[in-house]
Amino acid sequence: MAPDELAELMQQLPEWQILAVNQVMQLERVFIFRNFRLALDFTNRVGNLAEQEDHHPAIVTEWGKVTVRWWTHAIAGLHRNDLICAAKTDALLAD
Amino acid sequence: MAPDELAELMQQLPEWQILAVNQVMQLERVFIFRNFRLALDFTNRVGNLAEQEDHHPAIVTEWGKVTVRWWTHAIAGLHRNDLICAAKTDALLAD
């Protein structure tokens, strides 16, 4: 994905940040909840999305907080599909 | 918890490691599974344990892998209860 295409797509994902984890670019967003149970419920919704997409993020579940990180193992970085999955993760909040 | 008590209790938890995350001591174990669904199932079991104990770890769910980290926020480190919760997490594998 060209840098300018990435920049343009990221404008649709204002809550997501690009970070480098062990030199692998990943797309990360932190979601805040009122308690642990609501956080775990969201983790399950993201997990179901991952299974539907056959693409699997890292999901960190903590008290009142879920951190989701999408990236593509095969290219050790970001693919267009990661940005699409990030947008679908945002949409889960509205369900 | 005195260092020698910690060392003694850690002998009961051979799969767990102590690590410092932002200078906070945490107890971590990585659990390996055959696929994402089994990993997510285990995350839910650890989550249910956390709710029962009213003590909440960080749980990182990935494809085929769950990383669990216990620590005590109030003391920014390890309490005896964290080691007990680690042992209870191990016991979930046998369920």
N, CA and C atoms of all chains as a GROMACS GRO file, in nm:
protein
  570
    1MET      N    1   0.086  -0.119   0.000
    1MET     CA    2   0.000   0.000   0.000
    1MET      C    3   0.089   0.124   0.000
    2ALA      N    4   0.064   0.213  -0.092
    2ALA     CA    5   0.145   0.335  -0.103
    2ALA      C    6   0.116   0.428   0.015
    3PRO      N    7   0.217   0.503   0.058
    3PRO     CA    8   0.200   0.591   0.174
    3PRO      C    9   0.082   0.688   0.160
    4ASP      N   10   0.060   0.740   0.040
    4ASP     CA   11  -0.050   0.837   0.025
    4ASP      C   12  -0.186   0.768   0.031
    5GLU      N   13  -0.194   0.643  -0.014
    5GLU     CA   14  -0.320   0.569   0.000
    5GLU      C   15  -0.345   0.540   0.148
    6LEU      N   16  -0.239   0.501   0.219
    6LEU     CA   17  -0.251   0.476   0.363
    6LEU      C   18  -0.298   0.602   0.435
    7ALA      N   19  -0.239   0.714   0.403
    7ALA     CA   20  -0.275   0.840   0.468
    7ALA      C   21  -0.422   0.875   0.443
    8GLU      N   22  -0.466   0.849   0.319
    8GLU     CA   23  -0.605   0.882   0.285
    8GLU      C   24  -0.702   0.791   0.360
    9LEU      N   25  -0.669   0.660   0.363
    9LEU     CA   26  -0.757   0.566   0.433
    9LEU      C   27  -0.760   0.594   0.584
   10MET      N   28  -0.648   0.637   0.639
   10MET     CA   29  -0.642   0.664   0.783
   10MET      C   30  -0.733   0.780   0.823
   11GLN      N   31  -0.765   0.866   0.728
   11GLN     CA   32  -0.858   0.976   0.760
   11GLN      C   33  -0.997   0.924   0.796
   12GLN      N   34  -1.027   0.802   0.749
   12GLN     CA   35  -1.155   0.740   0.783
   12GLN      C   36  -1.151   0.671   0.919
   13LEU      N   37  -1.032   0.666   0.980
   13LEU     CA   38  -1.014   0.592   1.106
   13LEU      C   39  -0.949   0.681   1.210
   14PRO      N   40  -1.018   0.790   1.247
   14PRO     CA   41  -0.952   0.891   1.332
   14PRO      C   42  -0.913   0.838   1.471
   15GLU      N   43  -0.977   0.732   1.516
   15GLU     CA   44  -0.948   0.681   1.651
   15GLU      C   45  -0.832   0.581   1.651
   16TRP      N   46  -0.783   0.546   1.533
   16TRP     CA   47  -0.679   0.443   1.524
   16TRP      C   48  -0.542   0.507   1.507
   17GLN      N   49  -0.442   0.441   1.566
   17GLN     CA   50  -0.306   0.490   1.552
   17GLN      C   51  -0.220   0.382   1.488
   18ILE      N   52  -0.122   0.424   1.413
   18ILE     CA   53  -0.024   0.330   1.359
   18ILE      C   54   0.095   0.328   1.454
   19LEU      N   55   0.131   0.207   1.496
   19LEU     CA   56   0.250   0.198   1.579
   19LEU      C   57   0.336   0.083   1.531
   20ALA      N   58   0.463   0.085   1.568
   20ALA     CA   59   0.555  -0.021   1.529
   20ALA      C   60   0.580  -0.110   1.650
   21VAL      N   61   0.544  -0.239   1.635
   21VAL     CA   62   0.568  -0.337   1.741
   21VAL      C   63   0.674  -0.434   1.688
   22ASN      N   64   0.790  -0.434   1.751
   22ASN     CA   65   0.902  -0.514   1.699
   22ASN      C   66   0.923  -0.489   1.550
   23GLN      N   67   0.919  -0.363   1.514
   23GLN     CA   68   0.942  -0.317   1.376
   23GLN      C   69   0.833  -0.358   1.277
   24VAL      N   70   0.720  -0.410   1.329
   24VAL     CA   71   0.606  -0.442   1.243
   24VAL      C   72   0.500  -0.335   1.261
   25MET      N   73   0.458  -0.271   1.154
   25MET     CA   74   0.354  -0.169   1.161
   25MET      C   75   0.221  -0.233   1.196
   26GLN      N   76   0.153  -0.177   1.297
   26GLN     CA   77   0.023  -0.227   1.338
   26GLN      C   78  -0.071  -0.109   1.356
   27LEU      N   79  -0.200  -0.141   1.348
   27LEU     CA   80  -0.305  -0.042   1.362
   27LEU      C   81  -0.373  -0.068   1.496
   28GLU      N   82  -0.373   0.031   1.585
   28GLU     CA   83  -0.422   0.008   1.721
   28GLU      C   84  -0.529   0.109   1.763
   29ARG      N   85  -0.632   0.056   1.830
   29ARG     CA   86  -0.729   0.143   1.896
   29ARG      C   87  -0.762   0.088   2.034
   30VAL      N   88  -0.778   0.178   2.131
   30VAL     CA   89  -0.819   0.142   2.266
   30VAL      C   90  -0.967   0.176   2.281
   31PHE      N   91  -1.045   0.079   2.325
   31PHE     CA   92  -1.189   0.097   2.350
   31PHE      C   93  -1.212   0.093   2.501
   32ILE      N   94  -1.288   0.190   2.552
   32ILE     CA   95  -1.311   0.200   2.696
   32ILE      C   96  -1.453   0.156   2.731
   33PHE      N   97  -1.467   0.079   2.840
   33PHE     CA   98  -1.597   0.029   2.885
   33PHE      C   99  -1.614   0.054   3.035
   34ARG      N  100  -1.738   0.036   3.082
   34ARG     CA  101  -1.766   0.067   3.222
   34ARG      C  102  -1.718  -0.040   3.320
   35ASN      N  103  -1.693  -0.160   3.271
   35ASN     CA  104  -1.650  -0.268   3.361
   35ASN      C  105  -1.581  -0.379   3.282
   36PHE      N  106  -1.544  -0.484   3.351
   36PHE     CA  107  -1.472  -0.593   3.285
   36PHE      C  108  -1.564  -0.673   3.194
   37ARG      N  109  -1.686  -0.697   3.237
   37ARG     CA  110  -1.778  -0.781   3.160
   37ARG      C  111  -1.808  -0.721   3.023
   38LEU      N  112  -1.829  -0.589   3.021
   38LEU     CA  113  -1.855  -0.522   2.892
   38LEU      C  114  -1.732  -0.527   2.802
   39ALA      N  115  -1.614  -0.518   2.863
   39ALA     CA  116  -1.490  -0.530   2.785
   39ALA      C  117  -1.480  -0.670   2.725
   40LEU      N  118  -1.508  -0.771   2.806
   40LEU     CA  119  -1.498  -0.910   2.757
   40LEU      C  120  -1.603  -0.937   2.649
   41ASP      N  121  -1.722  -0.879   2.664
   41ASP     CA  122  -1.824  -0.893   2.560
   41ASP      C  123  -1.773  -0.836   2.426
   42PHE      N  124  -1.708  -0.722   2.433
   42PHE     CA  125  -1.657  -0.661   2.310
   42PHE      C  126  -1.545  -0.747   2.250
   43THR      N  127  -1.460  -0.801   2.335
   43THR     CA  128  -1.355  -0.893   2.288
   43THR      C  129  -1.417  -1.007   2.207
   44ASN      N  130  -1.529  -1.061   2.257
   44ASN     CA  131  -1.595  -1.170   2.185
   44ASN      C  132  -1.653  -1.124   2.051
   45ARG      N  133  -1.703  -1.002   2.048
   45ARG     CA  134  -1.755  -0.952   1.921
   45ARG      C  135  -1.642  -0.932   1.820
   46VAL      N  136  -1.530  -0.880   1.867
   46VAL     CA  137  -1.414  -0.865   1.777
   46VAL      C  138  -1.365  -1.004   1.734
   47GLY      N  139  -1.368  -1.100   1.827
   47GLY     CA  140  -1.327  -1.236   1.794
   47GLY      C  141  -1.416  -1.299   1.688
   48ASN      N  142  -1.547  -1.276   1.699
   48ASN     CA  143  -1.639  -1.329   1.598
   48ASN      C  144  -1.613  -1.265   1.461
   49LEU      N  145  -1.588  -1.134   1.462
   49LEU     CA  146  -1.552  -1.065   1.338
   49LEU      C  147  -1.426  -1.126   1.277
   50ALA      N  148  -1.327  -1.152   1.362
   50ALA     CA  149  -1.200  -1.209   1.315
   50ALA      C  150  -1.223  -1.344   1.247
   51GLU      N  151  -1.310  -1.426   1.307
   51GLU     CA  152  -1.339  -1.557   1.248
   51GLU      C  153  -1.412  -1.542   1.114
   52GLN      N  154  -1.508  -1.448   1.109
   52GLN     CA  155  -1.579  -1.421   0.982
   52GLN      C  156  -1.483  -1.379   0.873
   53GLU      N  157  -1.388  -1.292   0.910
   53GLU     CA  158  -1.295  -1.236   0.812
   53GLU      C  159  -1.178  -1.330   0.784
   54ASP      N  160  -1.164  -1.434   0.865
   54ASP     CA  161  -1.046  -1.520   0.863
   54ASP      C  162  -0.918  -1.436   0.869
   55HIS      N  163  -0.922  -1.337   0.955
   55HIS     CA  164  -0.808  -1.247   0.978
   55HIS      C  165  -0.813  -1.212   1.126
   56HIS      N  166  -0.700  -1.227   1.196
   56HIS     CA  167  -0.704  -1.228   1.342
   56HIS      C  168  -0.613  -1.123   1.404
   57PRO      N  169  -0.672  -1.031   1.479
   57PRO     CA  170  -0.593  -0.927   1.545
   57PRO      C  171  -0.540  -0.978   1.679
   58ALA      N  172  -0.462  -0.896   1.746
   58ALA     CA  173  -0.434  -0.915   1.888
   58ALA      C  174  -0.537  -0.834   1.964
   59ILE      N  175  -0.600  -0.895   2.065
   59ILE     CA  176  -0.703  -0.828   2.144
   59ILE      C  177  -0.660  -0.835   2.290
   60VAL      N  178  -0.637  -0.720   2.351
   60VAL     CA  179  -0.595  -0.716   2.491
   60VAL      C  180  -0.716  -0.677   2.576
   61THR      N  181  -0.760  -0.769   2.660
   61THR     CA  182  -0.877  -0.745   2.745
   61THR      C  183  -0.829  -0.713   2.886
   62GLU      N  184  -0.874  -0.598   2.938
   62GLU     CA  185  -0.841  -0.558   3.076
   62GLU      C  186  -0.968  -0.505   3.139
   63TRP      N  187  -0.962  -0.470   3.267
   63TRP     CA  188  -1.079  -0.412   3.333
   63TRP      C  189  -1.115  -0.281   3.261
   64GLY      N  190  -1.236  -0.278   3.200
   64GLY     CA  191  -1.286  -0.154   3.140
   64GLY      C  192  -1.217  -0.110   3.012
   65LYS      N  193  -1.142  -0.200   2.950
   65LYS     CA  194  -1.058  -0.156   2.838
   65LYS      C  195  -1.025  -0.272   2.745
   66VAL      N  196  -1.041  -0.250   2.616
   66VAL     CA  197  -0.998  -0.348   2.516
   66VAL      C  198  -0.910  -0.277   2.414
   67THR      N  199  -0.792  -0.330   2.391
   67THR     CA  200  -0.702  -0.276   2.290
   67THR      C  201  -0.698  -0.374   2.173
   68VAL      N  202  -0.727  -0.325   2.053
   68VAL     CA  203  -0.729  -0.410   1.933
   68VAL      C  204  -0.614  -0.366   1.842
   69ARG      N  205  -0.538  -0.463   1.795
   69ARG     CA  206  -0.427  -0.434   1.702
   69ARG      C  207  -0.440  -0.524   1.579
   70TRP      N  208  -0.456  -0.460   1.463
   70TRP     CA  209  -0.464  -0.533   1.336
   70TRP      C  210  -0.334  -0.516   1.259
   71TRP      N  211  -0.287  -0.623   1.200
   71TRP     CA  212  -0.175  -0.619   1.105
   71TRP      C  213  -0.176  -0.750   1.027
   72THR      N  214  -0.095  -0.757   0.923
   72THR     CA  215  -0.094  -0.875   0.838
   72THR      C  216   0.039  -0.948   0.852
   73HIS      N  217   0.030  -1.066   0.915
   73HIS     CA  218   0.151  -1.142   0.946
   73HIS      C  219   0.234  -1.168   0.820
   74ALA      N  220   0.165  -1.205   0.710
   74ALA     CA  221   0.236  -1.251   0.590
   74ALA      C  222   0.326  -1.143   0.532
   75ILE      N  223   0.288  -1.017   0.550
   75ILE     CA  224   0.373  -0.909   0.497
   75ILE      C  225   0.441  -0.832   0.611
   76ALA      N  226   0.420  -0.881   0.737
   76ALA     CA  227   0.478  -0.814   0.854
   76ALA      C  228   0.451  -0.664   0.849
   77GLY      N  229   0.325  -0.630   0.823
   77GLY     CA  230   0.291  -0.488   0.818
   77GLY      C  231   0.144  -0.470   0.788
   78LEU      N  232   0.110  -0.354   0.736
   78LEU     CA  233  -0.030  -0.320   0.712
   78LEU      C  234  -0.070  -0.343   0.567
   79HIS      N  235  -0.184  -0.408   0.551
   79HIS     CA  236  -0.246  -0.430   0.420
   79HIS      C  237  -0.378  -0.353   0.423
   80ARG      N  238  -0.428  -0.321   0.308
   80ARG     CA  239  -0.556  -0.251   0.298
   80ARG      C  240  -0.665  -0.320   0.382
   81ASN      N  241  -0.661  -0.454   0.382
   81ASN     CA  242  -0.758  -0.533   0.458
   81ASN      C  243  -0.756  -0.501   0.607
   82ASP      N  244  -0.641  -0.464   0.662
   82ASP     CA  245  -0.633  -0.429   0.804
   82ASP      C  246  -0.714  -0.304   0.833
   83LEU      N  247  -0.710  -0.210   0.740
   83LEU     CA  248  -0.786  -0.085   0.759
   83LEU      C  249  -0.936  -0.113   0.747
   84ILE      N  250  -0.972  -0.205   0.657
   84ILE     CA  251  -1.113  -0.244   0.646
   84ILE      C  252  -1.159  -0.313   0.774
   85CYS      N  253  -1.075  -0.400   0.828
   85CYS     CA  254  -1.112  -0.468   0.954
   85CYS      C  255  -1.121  -0.368   1.069
   86ALA      N  256  -1.038  -0.267   1.069
   86ALA     CA  257  -1.045  -0.163   1.173
   86ALA      C  258  -1.180  -0.091   1.164
   87ALA      N  259  -1.221  -0.059   1.043
   87ALA     CA  260  -1.351   0.008   1.024
   87ALA      C  261  -1.465  -0.083   1.070
   88LYS      N  262  -1.454  -0.212   1.041
   88LYS     CA  263  -1.558  -0.307   1.086
   88LYS      C  264  -1.557  -0.321   1.238
   89THR      N  265  -1.441  -0.307   1.300
   89THR     CA  266  -1.433  -0.312   1.446
   89THR      C  267  -1.506  -0.191   1.505
   90ASP      N  268  -1.484  -0.074   1.447
   90ASP     CA  269  -1.557   0.046   1.490
   90ASP      C  270  -1.707   0.024   1.482
   91ALA      N  271  -1.750  -0.040   1.372
   91ALA     CA  272  -1.894  -0.060   1.350
   91ALA      C  273  -1.955  -0.151   1.456
   92LEU      N  274  -1.875  -0.240   1.517
   92LEU     CA  275  -1.926  -0.329   1.622
   92LEU      C  276  -1.978  -0.250   1.742
   93LEU      N  277  -1.918  -0.133   1.765
   93LEU     CA  278  -1.959  -0.049   1.879
   93LEU      C  279  -2.104  -0.007   1.867
   94ALA      N  280  -2.147   0.009   1.743
   94ALA     CA  281  -2.283   0.060   1.718
   94ALA      C  282  -2.388  -0.051   1.726
   95ASP      N  283  -2.342  -0.178   1.728
   95ASP     CA  284  -2.438  -0.291   1.728
   95ASP      C  285  -2.518  -0.296   1.858
   96MET      N  286   0.504  -0.889   4.997
   96MET     CA  287   0.549  -1.029   4.998
   96MET      C  288   0.702  -1.032   4.997
   97ALA      N  289   0.760  -1.104   5.091
   97ALA     CA  290   0.906  -1.112   5.101
   97ALA      C  291   0.963  -1.189   4.982
   98PRO      N  292   1.083  -1.152   4.936
   98PRO     CA  293   1.142  -1.219   4.820
   98PRO      C  294   1.152  -1.371   4.836
   99ASP      N  295   1.182  -1.419   4.957
   99ASP     CA  296   1.196  -1.564   4.971
   99ASP      C  297   1.059  -1.634   4.965
  100GLU      N  298   0.954  -1.566   5.013
  100GLU     CA  299   0.820  -1.624   4.999
  100GLU      C  300   0.781  -1.628   4.851
  101LEU      N  301   0.811  -1.519   4.780
  101LEU     CA  302   0.782  -1.514   4.636
  101LEU      C  303   0.855  -1.628   4.564
  102ALA      N  304   0.983  -1.645   4.595
  102ALA     CA  305   1.062  -1.750   4.529
  102ALA      C  306   1.002  -1.887   4.556
  103GLU      N  307   0.957  -1.908   4.679
  103GLU     CA  308   0.902  -2.039   4.715
  103GLU      C  309   0.770  -2.064   4.641
  104LEU      N  310   0.684  -1.961   4.639
  104LEU     CA  311   0.556  -1.977   4.570
  104LEU      C  312   0.575  -1.995   4.419
  105MET      N  313   0.676  -1.930   4.364
  105MET     CA  314   0.700  -1.942   4.219
  105MET      C  315   0.739  -2.084   4.180
  106GLN      N  316   0.791  -2.160   4.273
  106GLN     CA  317   0.826  -2.300   4.242
  106GLN      C  318   0.701  -2.382   4.206
  107GLN      N  319   0.584  -2.334   4.254
  107GLN     CA  320   0.458  -2.402   4.222
  107GLN      C  321   0.404  -2.357   4.085
  108LEU      N  322   0.471  -2.259   4.026
  108LEU     CA  323   0.421  -2.200   3.900
  108LEU      C  324   0.532  -2.201   3.795
  109PRO      N  325   0.578  -2.321   3.757
  109PRO     CA  326   0.696  -2.329   3.671
  109PRO      C  327   0.677  -2.267   3.533
  110GLU      N  328   0.552  -2.255   3.488
  110GLU     CA  329   0.526  -2.201   3.354
  110GLU      C  330   0.514  -2.049   3.353
  111TRP      N  331   0.515  -1.990   3.471
  111TRP     CA  332   0.494  -1.845   3.480
  111TRP      C  333   0.627  -1.773   3.496
  112GLN      N  334   0.632  -1.654   3.438
  112GLN     CA  335   0.751  -1.571   3.450
  112GLN      C  336   0.714  -1.438   3.513
  113ILE      N  337   0.808  -1.384   3.587
  113ILE     CA  338   0.790  -1.249   3.640
  113ILE      C  339   0.857  -1.153   3.544
  114LEU      N  340   0.781  -1.052   3.504
  114LEU     CA  341   0.842  -0.949   3.419
  114LEU      C  342   0.802  -0.812   3.468
  115ALA      N  343   0.877  -0.712   3.429
  115ALA     CA  344   0.847  -0.575   3.469
  115ALA      C  345   0.788  -0.503   3.349
  116VAL      N  346   0.664  -0.456   3.363
  116VAL     CA  347   0.597  -0.380   3.258
  116VAL      C  348   0.583  -0.237   3.310
  117ASN      N  349   0.649  -0.143   3.245
  117ASN     CA  350   0.652  -0.005   3.297
  117ASN      C  351   0.685  -0.004   3.446
  118GLN      N  352   0.786  -0.080   3.481
  118GLN     CA  353   0.838  -0.088   3.619
  118GLN      C  354   0.741  -0.151   3.719
  119VAL      N  355   0.631  -0.212   3.669
  119VAL     CA  356   0.539  -0.284   3.756
  119VAL      C  357   0.563  -0.434   3.737
  120MET      N  358   0.590  -0.505   3.847
  120MET     CA  359   0.612  -0.649   3.838
  120MET      C  360   0.480  -0.719   3.804
  121GLN      N  361   0.486  -0.806   3.705
  121GLN     CA  362   0.368  -0.882   3.664
  121GLN      C  363   0.408  -1.028   3.646
  122LEU      N  364   0.306  -1.113   3.656
  122LEU     CA  365   0.324  -1.256   3.642
  122LEU      C  366   0.262  -1.296   3.508
  123GLU      N  367   0.340  -1.355   3.420
  123GLU     CA  368   0.292  -1.382   3.284
  123GLU      C  369   0.310  -1.528   3.243
  124ARG      N  370   0.207  -1.580   3.176
  124ARG     CA  371   0.220  -1.711   3.110
  124ARG      C  372   0.156  -1.704   2.972
  125VAL      N  373   0.218  -1.772   2.876
  125VAL     CA  374   0.163  -1.784   2.741
  125VAL      C  375   0.103  -1.924   2.728
  126PHE      N  376  -0.022  -1.931   2.684
  126PHE     CA  377  -0.092  -2.056   2.661
  126PHE      C  378  -0.110  -2.073   2.510
  127ILE      N  379  -0.077  -2.191   2.459
  127ILE     CA  380  -0.084  -2.217   2.314
  127ILE      C  381  -0.205  -2.305   2.281
  128PHE      N  382  -0.274  -2.273   2.172
  128PHE     CA  383  -0.393  -2.348   2.129
  128PHE      C  384  -0.386  -2.377   1.979
  129ARG      N  385  -0.470  -2.465   1.932
  129ARG     CA  386  -0.464  -2.509   1.792
  129ARG      C  387  -0.523  -2.406   1.696
  130ASN      N  388  -0.605  -2.315   1.746
  130ASN     CA  389  -0.667  -2.218   1.655
  130ASN      C  390  -0.716  -2.096   1.735
  131PHE      N  391  -0.780  -2.004   1.666
  131PHE     CA  392  -0.825  -1.881   1.732
  131PHE      C  393  -0.944  -1.908   1.824
  132ARG      N  394  -1.035  -1.994   1.781
  132ARG     CA  395  -1.158  -2.018   1.859
  132ARG      C  396  -1.123  -2.077   1.996
  133LEU      N  397  -1.029  -2.172   1.998
  133LEU     CA  398  -0.990  -2.232   2.126
  133LEU      C  399  -0.920  -2.128   2.215
  134ALA      N  400  -0.843  -2.039   2.154
  134ALA     CA  401  -0.780  -1.932   2.232
  134ALA      C  402  -0.886  -1.841   2.293
  135LEU      N  403  -0.985  -1.804   2.211
  135LEU     CA  404  -1.091  -1.714   2.261
  135LEU      C  405  -1.175  -1.783   2.370
  136ASP      N  406  -1.198  -1.913   2.355
  136ASP     CA  407  -1.268  -1.987   2.461
  136ASP      C  408  -1.192  -1.978   2.593
  137PHE      N  409  -1.061  -1.994   2.585
  137PHE     CA  410  -0.980  -1.988   2.708
  137PHE      C  411  -0.985  -1.846   2.767
  138THR      N  412  -0.979  -1.745   2.681
  138THR     CA  413  -0.991  -1.606   2.728
  138THR      C  414  -1.119  -1.589   2.809
  139ASN      N  415  -1.228  -1.648   2.761
  139ASN     CA  416  -1.354  -1.636   2.834
  139ASN      C  417  -1.350  -1.709   2.967
  140ARG      N  418  -1.282  -1.823   2.970
  140ARG     CA  419  -1.271  -1.893   3.099
  140ARG      C  420  -1.188  -1.813   3.199
  141VAL      N  421  -1.080  -1.753   3.150
  141VAL     CA  422  -0.999  -1.668   3.238
  141VAL      C  423  -1.081  -1.546   3.282
  142GLY      N  424  -1.161  -1.493   3.190
  142GLY     CA  425  -1.248  -1.380   3.223
  142GLY      C  426  -1.350  -1.414   3.330
  143ASN      N  427  -1.408  -1.534   3.320
  143ASN     CA  428  -1.505  -1.576   3.422
  143ASN      C  429  -1.436  -1.593   3.558
  144LEU      N  430  -1.316  -1.649   3.556
  144LEU     CA  431  -1.238  -1.661   3.680
  144LEU      C  432  -1.213  -1.522   3.739
  145ALA      N  433  -1.176  -1.428   3.654
  145ALA     CA  434  -1.147  -1.291   3.700
  145ALA      C  435  -1.268  -1.230   3.770
  146GLU      N  436  -1.387  -1.253   3.711
  146GLU     CA  437  -1.508  -1.199   3.771
  146GLU      C  438  -1.538  -1.267   3.905
  147GLN      N  439  -1.519  -1.398   3.911
  147GLN     CA  440  -1.539  -1.472   4.037
  147GLN      C  441  -1.446  -1.418   4.147
  148GLU      N  442  -1.322  -1.392   4.108
  148GLU     CA  443  -1.220  -1.351   4.205
  148GLU      C  444  -1.227  -1.200   4.233
  149ASP      N  445  -1.304  -1.128   4.150
  149ASP     CA  446  -1.303  -0.982   4.153
  149ASP      C  447  -1.159  -0.928   4.146
  150HIS      N  448  -1.083  -0.991   4.058
  150HIS     CA  449  -0.943  -0.952   4.036
  150HIS      C  450  -0.917  -0.977   3.887
  151HIS      N  451  -0.865  -0.877   3.818
  151HIS     CA  452  -0.869  -0.880   3.672
  151HIS      C  453  -0.730  -0.868   3.608
  152PRO      N  454  -0.692  -0.970   3.533
  152PRO     CA  455  -0.562  -0.968   3.464
  152PRO      C  456  -0.573  -0.896   3.331
  153ALA      N  457  -0.461  -0.882   3.263
  153ALA     CA  458  -0.462  -0.849   3.121
  153ALA      C  459  -0.457  -0.981   3.046
  154ILE      N  460  -0.544  -0.995   2.945
  154ILE     CA  461  -0.553  -1.118   2.866
  154ILE      C  462  -0.534  -1.080   2.720
  155VAL      N  463  -0.427  -1.128   2.659
  155VAL     CA  464  -0.401  -1.097   2.518
  155VAL      C  465  -0.440  -1.219   2.435
  156THR      N  466  -0.543  -1.201   2.350
  156THR     CA  467  -0.592  -1.310   2.266
  156THR      C  468  -0.539  -1.291   2.125
  157GLU      N  469  -0.474  -1.393   2.073
  157GLU     CA  470  -0.424  -1.392   1.935
  157GLU      C  471  -0.456  -1.527   1.872
  158TRP      N  472  -0.426  -1.544   1.745
  158TRP     CA  473  -0.449  -1.673   1.680
  158TRP      C  474  -0.363  -1.779   1.749
  159GLY      N  475  -0.431  -1.877   1.812
  159GLY     CA  476  -0.360  -1.990   1.873
  159GLY      C  477  -0.282  -1.960   1.998
  160LYS      N  478  -0.310  -1.848   2.062
  160LYS     CA  479  -0.224  -1.804   2.173
  160LYS      C  480  -0.297  -1.709   2.266
  161VAL      N  481  -0.288  -1.734   2.396
  161VAL     CA  482  -0.342  -1.641   2.495
  161VAL      C  483  -0.231  -1.611   2.596
  162THR      N  484  -0.204  -1.484   2.618
  162THR     CA  485  -0.106  -1.442   2.717
  162THR      C  486  -0.183  -1.382   2.835
  163VAL      N  487  -0.159  -1.433   2.955
  163VAL     CA  488  -0.228  -1.384   3.075
  163VAL      C  489  -0.125  -1.317   3.166
  164ARG      N  490  -0.158  -1.196   3.213
  164ARG     CA  491  -0.069  -1.125   3.305
  164ARG      C  492  -0.146  -1.082   3.429
  165TRP      N  493  -0.105  -1.132   3.544
  165TRP     CA  494  -0.166  -1.094   3.671
  165TRP      C  495  -0.076  -0.998   3.747
  166TRP      N  496  -0.134  -0.897   3.807
  166TRP     CA  497  -0.064  -0.810   3.901
  166TRP      C  498  -0.170  -0.735   3.980
  167THR      N  499  -0.126  -0.664   4.082
  167THR     CA  500  -0.220  -0.594   4.169
  167THR      C  501  -0.202  -0.444   4.153
  168HIS      N  502  -0.304  -0.380   4.092
  168HIS     CA  503  -0.294  -0.238   4.060
  168HIS      C  504  -0.264  -0.155   4.186
  169ALA      N  505  -0.334  -0.189   4.296
  169ALA     CA  506  -0.328  -0.104   4.417
  169ALA      C  507  -0.186  -0.094   4.473
  170ILE      N  508  -0.108  -0.200   4.454
  170ILE     CA  509   0.030  -0.194   4.505
  170ILE      C  510   0.131  -0.185   4.389
  171ALA      N  511   0.078  -0.173   4.266
  171ALA     CA  512   0.164  -0.166   4.147
  171ALA      C  513   0.270  -0.276   4.150
  172GLY      N  514   0.225  -0.398   4.178
  172GLY     CA  515   0.319  -0.510   4.182
  172GLY      C  516   0.247  -0.639   4.213
  173LEU      N  517   0.322  -0.735   4.266
  173LEU     CA  518   0.267  -0.869   4.290
  173LEU      C  519   0.225  -0.888   4.436
  174HIS      N  520   0.105  -0.940   4.452
  174HIS     CA  521   0.052  -0.977   4.583
  174HIS      C  522   0.035  -1.128   4.582
  175ARG      N  523   0.034  -1.187   4.698
  175ARG     CA  524   0.014  -1.332   4.709
  175ARG      C  525  -0.106  -1.377   4.626
  176ASN      N  526  -0.210  -1.297   4.626
  176ASN     CA  527  -0.332  -1.330   4.552
  176ASN      C  528  -0.307  -1.348   4.401
  177ASP      N  529  -0.209  -1.275   4.348
  177ASP     CA  530  -0.179  -1.290   4.205
  177ASP      C  531  -0.126  -1.430   4.175
  178LEU      N  532  -0.046  -1.482   4.267
  178LEU     CA  533   0.009  -1.617   4.247
  178LEU      C  534  -0.102  -1.722   4.260
  179ILE      N  535  -0.196  -1.696   4.351
  179ILE     CA  536  -0.310  -1.787   4.366
  179ILE      C  537  -0.393  -1.785   4.237
  180CYS      N  538  -0.416  -1.666   4.182
  180CYS     CA  539  -0.493  -1.655   4.058
  180CYS      C  540  -0.419  -1.722   3.942
  181ALA      N  541  -0.288  -1.714   3.940
  181ALA     CA  542  -0.210  -1.782   3.836
  181ALA      C  543  -0.230  -1.933   3.846
  182ALA      N  544  -0.228  -1.986   3.968
  182ALA     CA  545  -0.249  -2.130   3.987
  182ALA      C  546  -0.391  -2.169   3.942
  183LYS      N  547  -0.488  -2.083   3.972
  183LYS     CA  548  -0.626  -2.111   3.929
  183LYS      C  549  -0.639  -2.103   3.776
  184THR      N  550  -0.560  -2.017   3.714
  184THR     CA  551  -0.560  -2.009   3.567
  184THR      C  552  -0.506  -2.140   3.508
  185ASP      N  553  -0.399  -2.190   3.566
  185ASP     CA  554  -0.344  -2.319   3.522
  185ASP      C  555  -0.452  -2.427   3.533
  186ALA      N  556  -0.527  -2.424   3.642
  186ALA     CA  557  -0.627  -2.529   3.666
  186ALA      C  558  -0.738  -2.526   3.560
  187LEU      N  559  -0.763  -2.409   3.499
  187LEU     CA  560  -0.866  -2.398   3.395
  187LEU      C  561  -0.833  -2.486   3.274
  188LEU      N  562  -0.705  -2.506   3.251
  188LEU     CA  563  -0.662  -2.589   3.137
  188LEU      C  564  -0.712  -2.732   3.150
  189ALA      N  565  -0.724  -2.777   3.275
  189ALA     CA  566  -0.764  -2.915   3.301
  189ALA      C  567  -0.916  -2.934   3.293
  190ASP      N  568  -0.990  -2.822   3.292
  190ASP     CA  569  -1.138  -2.831   3.293
  190ASP      C  570  -1.191  -2.893   3.165
   0.00000   0.00000   0.00000
